[in-house]
């Protein structure tokens, strides 16, 4: 067998494996963590697959999340921070965490 044929036979599986590994490491998915209502609005809390970033999708309470457009808010570091933002700015709750109550 020629050296070039041996290299092709060895190189192709190595490239395929390294490609699959790199795709698996770079794929990022978002996950629905919770959903609920507050005031005139409904929300879905989403996070990145590593759990380091959270954001909210927000609709008017009467709208259909499957069909109607929504607002996406924030790039939060925790689910608590995201939900506090919803409670303070959309549900209009009076919580110690809300900026207007400090």
Backbone as CSV, one residue per row, in Angstrom:
resi,resn,N_x,N_y,N_z,CA_x,CA_y,CA_z,C_x,C_y,C_z
1,UNK,0.845,-1.165,0.000,0.000,0.000,0.000,0.899,1.238,0.000
2,UNK,0.511,2.223,-0.755,1.275,3.452,-0.839,1.049,4.280,0.423
3,UNK,2.018,5.122,0.708,1.944,5.989,1.883,0.719,6.912,1.806
4,UNK,0.420,7.421,0.625,-0.728,8.324,0.493,-2.039,7.587,0.775
5,UNK,-2.150,6.332,0.394,-3.358,5.567,0.675,-3.505,5.315,2.177
6,UNK,-2.389,5.014,2.850,-2.424,4.785,4.290,-2.845,6.065,5.010
7,UNK,-2.300,7.195,4.576,-2.671,8.470,5.188,-4.160,8.764,4.997
8,UNK,-4.700,8.492,3.805,-6.127,8.725,3.561,-6.984,7.845,4.452
9,UNK,-6.583,6.578,4.579,-7.355,5.643,5.396,-7.327,6.061,6.860
10,UNK,-6.219,6.559,7.327,-6.098,6.973,8.729,-6.673,8.371,8.958
11,UNK,-6.516,9.237,7.996,-6.906,10.628,8.173,-8.422,10.843,8.122
12,UNK,-9.116,10.159,7.244,-10.556,10.366,7.094,-11.316,10.046,8.375
13,UNK,-11.111,8.891,9.029,-11.819,8.664,10.289,-11.442,9.664,11.382
14,UNK,-10.192,10.076,11.429,-9.774,11.052,12.433,-10.465,12.388,12.204
15,UNK,-10.567,12.821,10.958,-11.261,14.079,10.666,-12.751,13.978,10.979
16,UNK,-13.349,12.857,10.668,-14.775,12.680,10.953,-15.036,12.736,12.453
17,UNK,-14.221,12.081,13.227,-14.396,12.085,14.684,-14.180,13.476,15.255
18,UNK,-13.145,14.153,14.816,-12.887,15.493,15.339,-13.992,16.463,14.940
19,UNK,-14.563,16.305,13.747,-15.675,17.150,13.324,-16.894,16.912,14.200
20,UNK,-17.220,15.654,14.455,-18.363,15.345,15.308,-18.174,15.881,16.714
21,UNK,-16.978,15.774,17.244,-16.713,16.296,18.585,-16.833,17.807,18.630
22,UNK,-16.348,18.482,17.629,-16.431,19.943,17.631,-17.865,20.410,17.456
23,UNK,-18.673,19.702,16.678,-20.075,20.072,16.522,-20.804,19.883,17.851
24,UNK,-20.526,18.792,18.530,-21.181,18.541,19.816,-20.819,19.609,20.837
25,UNK,-19.605,20.109,20.816,-19.178,21.119,21.783,-19.710,22.504,21.467
26,UNK,-19.996,22.790,20.217,-20.443,24.135,19.859,-21.955,24.258,19.766
27,UNK,-22.671,23.156,19.765,-24.127,23.233,19.687,-24.677,23.825,20.979
28,UNK,-25.490,24.839,20.829,-26.080,25.496,21.989,-27.596,25.421,21.839
29,UNK,-28.248,25.041,22.889,-29.711,24.960,22.884,-30.255,25.776,24.042
30,UNK,-31.458,26.247,23.874,-32.152,26.952,24.945,-33.238,26.039,25.488
31,UNK,-33.474,26.163,26.783,-34.436,25.300,27.448,-35.480,26.123,28.185
32,UNK,-36.736,25.703,28.031,-37.831,26.321,28.761,-37.760,25.849,30.205
33,UNK,-37.623,26.779,31.140,-37.484,26.441,32.560,-38.792,26.571,33.328
34,UNK,-39.571,27.590,33.019,-40.863,27.750,33.691,-41.709,28.722,32.896
35,UNK,-42.971,28.786,33.265,-43.880,29.747,32.650,-44.932,30.127,33.673
36,UNK,-45.513,31.295,33.457,-46.510,31.744,34.414,-47.157,33.035,33.985
37,UNK,-47.907,33.609,34.918,-48.667,34.831,34.683,-48.368,35.834,35.783
38,UNK,-48.606,37.088,35.472,-48.541,38.145,36.466,-49.145,39.400,35.894
39,UNK,-50.122,39.951,36.573,-50.765,41.157,36.070,-51.399,40.913,34.718
40,UNK,-51.067,41.739,33.753,-51.629,41.649,32.408,-50.794,40.768,31.476
41,UNK,-49.765,40.101,32.009,-48.798,39.430,31.149,-48.591,37.967,31.530
42,UNK,-48.106,37.216,30.557,-47.640,35.849,30.780,-46.172,35.795,30.374
43,UNK,-45.434,34.845,30.921,-44.013,34.739,30.595,-43.600,33.288,30.408
44,UNK,-42.497,33.126,29.710,-41.750,31.880,29.669,-40.321,32.233,30.065
45,UNK,-39.766,31.470,30.979,-38.381,31.652,31.398,-37.534,30.623,30.664
46,UNK,-36.549,31.094,29.928,-35.662,30.237,29.135,-34.231,30.378,29.641
47,UNK,-33.437,29.325,29.455,-32.017,29.408,29.797,-31.187,28.735,28.714
48,UNK,-29.925,29.110,28.689,-28.982,28.429,27.804,-28.722,27.032,28.361
49,UNK,-28.159,26.167,27.531,-27.950,24.791,27.990,-26.953,24.689,29.133
50,UNK,-26.074,25.659,29.275,-25.116,25.622,30.382,-25.662,26.278,31.654
51,UNK,-26.851,26.874,31.571,-27.481,27.473,32.741,-26.850,28.776,33.198
52,UNK,-26.036,29.399,32.344,-25.371,30.646,32.726,-26.130,31.896,32.302
53,UNK,-27.075,31.768,31.387,-27.825,32.913,30.898,-29.307,32.588,30.875
54,UNK,-30.109,33.546,31.307,-31.561,33.389,31.334,-32.194,34.577,30.625
55,UNK,-33.342,34.327,30.007,-34.104,35.421,29.422,-35.586,35.077,29.485
56,UNK,-36.400,36.100,29.309,-37.852,35.960,29.376,-38.475,36.259,28.025
57,UNK,-39.495,35.485,27.678,-40.378,35.804,26.574,-41.686,36.239,27.233
58,UNK,-42.197,37.397,26.819,-43.362,37.980,27.489,-44.441,38.331,26.460
59,UNK,-45.678,37.942,26.785,-46.857,38.227,25.984,-47.902,38.913,26.838
60,UNK,-48.858,39.579,26.182,-50.061,39.993,26.896,-50.776,38.723,27.334
61,UNK,-51.421,38.782,28.454,-52.030,37.590,29.058,-53.011,36.874,28.125
62,UNK,-53.744,37.608,27.311,-54.762,37.022,26.441,-54.218,36.508,25.113
63,UNK,-52.950,36.734,24.839,-52.387,36.301,23.568,-51.935,34.853,23.631
64,UNK,-51.843,34.237,22.469,-51.432,32.841,22.340,-49.922,32.772,22.135
65,UNK,-49.175,32.139,23.049,-47.718,32.057,22.906,-47.270,31.304,21.651
66,UNK,-48.139,30.460,21.129,-47.773,29.698,19.928,-47.941,30.506,18.643
67,UNK,-48.760,31.559,18.698,-49.079,32.299,17.479,-48.688,33.762,17.516
68,UNK,-48.822,34.390,18.670,-48.631,35.836,18.752,-47.173,36.191,19.016
69,UNK,-46.812,37.408,18.617,-45.447,37.874,18.847,-45.227,38.160,20.330
70,UNK,-43.969,38.199,20.712,-43.613,38.398,22.111,-42.432,39.338,22.213
71,UNK,-42.172,39.774,23.431,-41.008,40.602,23.738,-40.006,39.710,24.460
72,UNK,-38.750,39.814,24.089,-37.704,39.091,24.798,-36.946,40.089,25.651
73,UNK,-36.791,39.774,26.937,-36.110,40.694,27.833,-34.881,40.051,28.440
74,UNK,-33.877,40.867,28.594,-32.735,40.586,29.440,-31.811,39.464,29.041
75,UNK,-30.693,39.511,29.689,-29.673,38.479,29.648,-29.269,38.319,31.107
76,UNK,-30.068,37.572,31.848,-29.928,37.493,33.291,-28.973,36.369,33.693
77,UNK,-28.341,36.529,34.845,-27.390,35.536,35.344,-28.066,34.427,36.152
78,UNK,-29.315,34.643,36.555,-30.017,33.617,37.324,-31.502,33.675,37.012
79,UNK,-32.183,32.578,37.303,-33.630,32.563,37.106,-34.305,33.522,38.080
80,UNK,-33.779,33.636,39.287,-34.354,34.556,40.280,-34.285,35.993,39.786
81,UNK,-33.163,36.373,39.200,-33.009,37.733,38.672,-34.013,37.983,37.548
82,UNK,-34.201,37.010,36.688,-35.149,37.157,35.581,-36.581,37.277,36.097
83,UNK,-36.940,36.424,37.040,-38.306,36.461,37.564,-38.562,37.716,38.383
84,UNK,-37.561,38.220,39.087,-37.711,39.495,39.795,-37.969,40.621,38.804
85,UNK,-37.264,40.594,37.671,-37.479,41.603,36.644,-38.916,41.552,36.142
86,UNK,-39.430,40.356,35.902,-40.820,40.223,35.466,-41.771,40.755,36.533
87,UNK,-41.565,40.329,37.768,-42.453,40.760,38.853,-42.455,42.274,39.022
88,UNK,-41.294,42.884,38.922,-41.200,44.331,39.140,-41.706,45.140,37.949
89,UNK,-41.370,44.713,36.728,-41.639,45.541,35.555,-42.908,45.182,34.795
90,UNK,-43.395,43.977,34.949,-44.593,43.569,34.211,-45.764,43.262,35.138
91,UNK,-45.514,42.484,36.193,-46.593,42.137,37.127,-46.862,43.271,38.108
92,UNK,-45.968,44.267,38.139,-46.108,45.446,39.004,-46.259,45.099,40.477
93,UNK,-45.515,44.072,40.892,-45.538,43.695,42.305,-44.679,44.661,43.099
94,UNK,-44.982,44.822,44.341,-44.222,45.685,45.227,-43.326,44.798,46.103
95,UNK,-42.149,44.529,45.594,-41.191,43.650,46.294,-39.975,44.438,46.725
96,UNK,-39.281,43.983,47.769,-38.057,44.669,48.182,-37.006,44.720,47.073
97,UNK,-37.042,43.738,46.149,-36.062,43.686,45.058,-36.336,44.707,43.963
98,UNK,-37.532,45.256,43.937,-37.900,46.190,42.876,-37.211,47.535,43.093
99,UNK,-36.656,48.121,42.038,-35.933,49.389,42.160,-36.758,50.513,42.788
100,UNK,-38.051,50.543,42.546,-38.894,51.620,43.083,-39.129,51.473,44.587
101,UNK,-38.810,50.336,45.164,-39.037,50.090,46.590,-37.767,50.206,47.401
102,UNK,-36.713,50.668,46.810,-35.443,50.774,47.534,-35.274,52.141,48.131
